[in-house]
């Protein structure tokens, strides 16, 4: 398998952090079988699994999907250490990051809708 498939990138990521398929899957709520099927290209990787892999292992979703760009995403602690953030900023960011995918999606939709209304004024 070449590095230009999502399965190869998952395998490469898993091996680079020293996990077997069982442990990698456990950390994102999947069984070893699912990870093996993803890595071998037998099963398509769901959007939810991509999001879980990216957030759990601090990699960029775009890199997982396409192999382009930087692999590693900034860790939440790196973002929170930004000196321009105040306590409210940090609370908002931490709360958002701890939400499940469905809640984050709802928040994003709300913000997009709000921003659209602000542009028209």
Secondary structure, 3 states (H helix, E strand, C coil): CCCCCHHHHHHHHHHHCCCCHHHHHHHHCCCHHHHHHHHCCCCCCCHHHHHHHHHHHCECHHHHHHCCCCCECCCHHHHHCCCCCCHHHHHHHHHHHHCCHHHHHHHHHHHHHHHHHHHCC
